[in-house]
Amino acid sequence: MLESAFMTRAMLAGVIVSLLLSVLGFFILLRKMSFIGVGIAHAAFGGVALGQLLGVPVLVSAAFFSVATGVGIGAVTRNGRIKEDTAIGIFFAAGMALGILFIYLKPGYSADIISYLFGSILAVTGADLWIIAIVSTLVLGLILLFFKELLASSFDAELARVSGIPERFLFYLLLGLVSLGIVVSIKIVGIVLVSALLVLPAATALQYSRRWLLVVFLAVLFGLIYTIGGLIASYWLDIPSGATIVILGTIIFLVSLLFSPVRRGGKSKVPT
């Protein structure tokens, strides 16, 4: 299977993206912001369509839209006295509406739009792989640099502020990093399903441990299992890869939930 160049690129891209999203998902779940991935991903649709309309690199326009959406949701939630789910719903709808408008304004039909909606990991090019690798390295590097501060502010934002940690800066930094992570991942599983790959690995890991270091390790492990296993299954069964990855992840999560040693042991729901 790996003798094919396109499968090798797909596997490498999947491994990098699963590592990136699994780590980001850990912090997202700690902050109880799992739905924000849905809002940012769907808002990115407006950026993809704008890139197609203007003839500029799609990832650049999608990154602009996604980061603006993530920061916008955070700002409206914190300063506008609006609940997070309400803000996400507004930006979600606005991004999709703009995407539809831009598609209408662009003459002709573009198959690329559909590939970004539902993912096309087998169509990943060498250039795509380089972009995914560079952006993922940047995002993971920043997470490593601010790991302790991100961890503290995600556990208890108020205590972090009192302790002198720049919690507001870290909050917006995390939103920006999540936005970039989503943008480079939509080629793999698509705008519709990328939020699942952001949440599922960490959610599954939390069924086995509440120690943050082990949770991060398990989240990465599960992310790799979902991506590699789903990609292999989709190749042999000749079915969509993005959907297969998410379905496999959902099945493993449900089984883990059913037999969770953490839940059976009655341990704290908060990682330590």
C-alpha positions as CSV (number, residue, x, y, z in Angstrom):
1,M,0.0,0.0,0.0
2,L,2.8,2.4,0.9
3,E,4.5,1.7,-2.4
4,S,2.2,4.3,-3.9
5,A,3.5,7.9,-3.5
6,F,0.0,9.3,-2.9
7,M,-0.6,6.8,0.0
8,T,2.8,7.7,1.5
9,R,1.9,11.4,1.4
10,A,-1.5,10.7,2.8
11,M,-0.1,8.6,5.7
12,L,2.5,11.2,6.6
13,A,-0.1,14.0,6.5
14,G,-2.5,12.0,8.6
15,V,0.2,11.3,11.2
16,I,1.2,14.9,11.5
17,V,-2.4,16.2,11.6
18,S,-3.5,13.6,14.2
19,L,-0.5,14.6,16.4
20,L,-1.4,18.3,16.1
21,L,-5.1,18.0,16.7
22,S,-4.7,15.6,19.6
23,V,-2.6,18.0,21.5
24,L,-4.8,21.0,20.7
25,G,-7.9,18.9,21.7
26,F,-6.5,18.3,25.1
27,F,-6.5,22.0,25.9
28,I,-9.8,22.6,24.2
29,L,-11.5,20.0,26.5
30,L,-9.8,21.4,29.6
31,R,-11.4,24.7,28.8
32,K,-14.7,23.0,28.0
33,M,-14.7,24.6,24.6
34,S,-15.2,21.5,22.4
35,F,-17.9,23.1,20.2
36,I,-15.6,25.9,19.2
37,G,-13.9,23.7,16.7
38,V,-17.2,23.3,14.8
39,G,-17.6,27.1,14.6
40,I,-14.0,27.8,13.4
41,A,-14.1,25.0,10.9
42,H,-17.3,26.0,9.3
43,A,-16.3,29.7,9.3
44,A,-13.2,28.5,7.3
45,F,-15.5,27.6,4.5
46,G,-16.0,31.3,3.9
47,G,-12.2,31.7,3.6
48,V,-11.9,28.7,1.2
49,A,-14.6,30.1,-1.0
50,L,-13.0,33.6,-0.9
51,G,-9.7,32.2,-2.0
52,Q,-11.4,30.4,-4.9
53,L,-13.1,33.7,-5.9
54,L,-10.0,35.9,-5.7
55,G,-7.6,33.3,-7.0
56,V,-5.4,33.5,-3.9
57,P,-4.0,30.5,-2.0
58,V,-7.0,28.9,-0.3
59,L,-5.1,28.1,2.9
60,V,-4.1,31.7,3.3
61,S,-7.6,33.0,3.0
62,A,-9.0,30.2,5.2
63,A,-6.3,30.9,7.8
64,F,-7.3,34.5,7.9
65,F,-11.0,33.6,8.3
66,S,-10.4,31.0,10.9
67,V,-8.1,33.0,13.1
68,A,-10.4,36.0,12.8
69,T,-13.3,33.8,13.8
70,G,-11.5,32.2,16.7
71,V,-10.4,35.6,18.1
72,G,-13.9,37.0,17.4
73,I,-15.7,34.3,19.3
74,G,-13.3,34.8,22.2
75,A,-13.7,38.6,22.2
76,V,-17.5,38.5,21.9
77,T,-17.7,35.9,24.7
78,R,-15.5,37.7,27.1
79,N,-16.4,41.3,26.4
80,G,-19.9,41.1,24.9
81,R,-21.6,39.2,27.7
82,I,-22.8,36.6,25.2
83,K,-22.6,32.9,26.0
84,E,-20.0,31.0,24.1
85,D,-22.5,28.7,22.3
86,T,-24.4,31.7,21.1
87,A,-21.2,33.4,19.7
88,I,-20.2,30.2,18.0
89,G,-23.6,29.8,16.4
90,I,-23.4,33.4,15.0
91,F,-19.9,33.0,13.6
92,F,-20.7,29.5,12.3
93,A,-23.7,30.8,10.3
94,A,-21.9,33.9,9.1
95,G,-18.9,32.0,7.8
96,M,-21.1,29.5,5.9
97,A,-23.3,32.3,4.5
98,L,-20.2,34.1,3.2
99,G,-19.0,30.9,1.7
100,I,-22.2,30.3,-0.2
101,L,-22.2,33.9,-1.4
102,F,-18.6,33.7,-2.7
103,I,-19.4,30.4,-4.5
104,Y,-22.3,32.1,-6.2
105,L,-20.2,35.0,-7.3
106,K,-17.5,32.7,-8.8
107,P,-18.4,31.6,-12.3
108,G,-18.3,27.9,-13.0
109,Y,-18.0,24.9,-10.7
110,S,-15.1,24.1,-8.6
111,A,-14.5,20.6,-7.4
112,D,-11.9,21.9,-4.9
113,I,-14.7,23.3,-2.7
114,I,-16.2,19.9,-2.3
115,S,-12.8,18.4,-1.4
116,Y,-12.4,21.0,1.4
117,L,-15.9,20.3,2.7
118,F,-15.5,16.5,3.0
119,G,-11.7,16.1,2.9
120,S,-9.5,14.4,0.4
121,I,-6.5,13.0,2.2
122,L,-5.5,10.8,-0.8
123,A,-5.2,14.0,-2.9
124,V,-2.6,15.5,-0.6
125,T,0.3,16.9,-2.7
126,G,3.9,17.3,-1.8
127,A,3.3,21.0,-1.4
128,D,0.4,20.3,0.9
129,L,2.5,18.0,3.0
130,W,5.2,20.7,3.4
131,I,2.6,23.3,4.4
132,I,1.1,20.9,6.9
133,A,4.5,20.0,8.4
134,I,5.7,23.6,8.7
135,V,2.4,25.0,10.3
136,S,2.2,22.0,12.6
137,T,5.8,22.4,13.7
138,L,5.1,26.1,14.4
139,V,1.9,25.4,16.4
140,L,3.4,22.5,18.4
141,G,6.6,24.6,19.0
142,L,4.5,27.4,20.5
143,I,2.5,24.9,22.6
144,L,5.8,23.5,24.0
145,L,7.1,26.9,24.7
146,F,4.0,28.0,26.7
147,F,3.0,24.5,27.8
148,K,3.0,25.1,31.6
149,E,1.3,28.4,31.3
150,L,-1.4,27.0,28.9
151,L,-1.9,24.1,31.3
152,A,-2.3,26.4,34.3
153,S,-4.7,28.8,32.6
154,S,-6.7,26.0,31.1
155,F,-7.2,24.3,34.5
156,D,-8.2,27.5,36.4
157,A,-8.2,30.8,34.5
158,E,-8.9,32.9,37.7
159,L,-6.1,31.3,39.7
160,A,-3.7,31.8,36.7
161,R,-4.5,35.5,36.6
162,V,-3.9,35.9,40.3
163,S,-0.6,34.1,39.9
164,G,0.6,36.6,37.3
165,I,0.2,34.3,34.3
166,P,-1.0,36.3,31.2
167,E,-4.2,34.3,30.9
168,R,-5.9,36.6,28.4
169,F,-2.9,36.4,26.0
170,L,-2.8,32.7,26.4
171,F,-6.5,32.4,25.8
172,Y,-6.3,34.2,22.4
173,L,-3.0,32.4,21.6
174,L,-4.8,29.0,22.0
175,L,-7.7,30.1,19.8
176,G,-5.2,31.2,17.1
177,L,-3.3,28.0,17.3
178,V,-6.5,25.9,17.2
179,S,-7.6,27.9,14.1
180,L,-4.3,27.2,12.3
181,G,-4.5,23.6,13.3
182,I,-8.0,23.3,11.8
183,V,-7.0,25.1,8.6
184,V,-4.2,22.6,7.8
185,S,-6.4,19.7,8.7
186,I,-9.4,20.4,6.5
187,K,-7.7,18.8,3.6
188,I,-7.5,15.6,5.5
189,V,-11.0,15.1,7.0
190,G,-12.8,18.1,5.6
191,I,-14.5,21.1,7.2
192,V,-17.5,19.0,8.2
193,L,-15.6,16.4,10.2
194,V,-12.4,18.1,11.4
195,S,-13.9,19.2,14.8
196,A,-14.4,15.5,15.6
197,L,-10.7,14.7,15.1
198,L,-10.0,17.6,17.4
199,V,-12.1,16.3,20.2
200,L,-12.3,12.5,19.9
201,P,-8.7,11.6,20.8
202,A,-8.6,13.6,24.0
203,A,-12.1,12.6,25.0
204,T,-11.1,9.0,24.6
205,A,-7.9,9.4,26.6
206,L,-9.8,10.9,29.5
207,Q,-11.7,7.6,29.9
208,Y,-8.4,6.0,30.9
209,S,-6.6,8.5,33.0
210,R,-6.8,11.9,34.7
211,R,-3.1,12.6,34.9
212,W,-2.4,15.3,32.3
213,L,0.9,13.9,31.0
214,L,-0.7,10.4,30.4
215,V,-3.8,12.0,28.9
216,V,-1.7,13.9,26.3
217,F,0.2,10.8,25.4
218,L,-2.9,8.7,25.1
219,A,-4.7,11.4,23.1
220,V,-1.8,11.4,20.6
221,L,-1.8,7.5,20.5
222,F,-5.6,7.4,19.9
223,G,-5.3,10.1,17.2
224,L,-2.7,8.0,15.4
225,I,-4.8,4.9,15.7
226,Y,-7.9,6.7,14.3
227,T,-6.0,8.2,11.4
228,I,-3.8,5.3,10.3
229,G,-6.5,2.7,11.0
230,G,-9.2,4.7,9.2
231,L,-6.9,5.4,6.2
232,I,-6.0,1.7,5.8
233,A,-9.7,0.7,6.2
234,S,-10.8,3.2,3.6
235,Y,-8.1,2.1,1.2
236,W,-9.1,-1.6,1.3
237,L,-12.9,-1.0,1.5
238,D,-12.8,1.8,-1.1
239,I,-14.8,4.2,1.1
240,P,-14.3,7.9,2.0
241,S,-11.2,8.2,4.2
242,G,-12.3,11.2,6.3
243,A,-15.6,9.6,7.3
244,T,-13.9,6.3,8.0
245,I,-11.4,8.0,10.4
246,V,-14.1,9.7,12.4
247,I,-16.4,6.6,12.5
248,L,-13.5,4.5,13.8
249,G,-12.7,7.1,16.4
250,T,-16.3,7.3,17.5
251,I,-16.5,3.5,17.9
252,I,-13.3,3.4,20.0
253,F,-14.6,6.3,22.1
254,L,-17.9,4.6,22.8
255,V,-16.2,1.3,23.7
256,S,-13.8,3.2,26.0
257,L,-16.8,5.1,27.6
258,L,-18.5,1.8,28.2
259,F,-15.5,0.1,29.9
260,S,-13.8,3.3,31.2
261,P,-11.5,2.4,34.2
262,V,-11.7,6.1,35.3
263,R,-15.5,6.0,35.5
264,R,-15.6,2.6,37.2
265,G,-13.0,3.8,39.7
266,G,-15.0,7.0,40.5
267,K,-12.0,9.2,40.0
268,S,-12.0,13.0,39.7
269,K,-13.2,14.3,36.3
270,V,-10.4,16.9,36.4
271,P,-6.9,16.0,35.1
272,T,-4.1,16.3,37.8
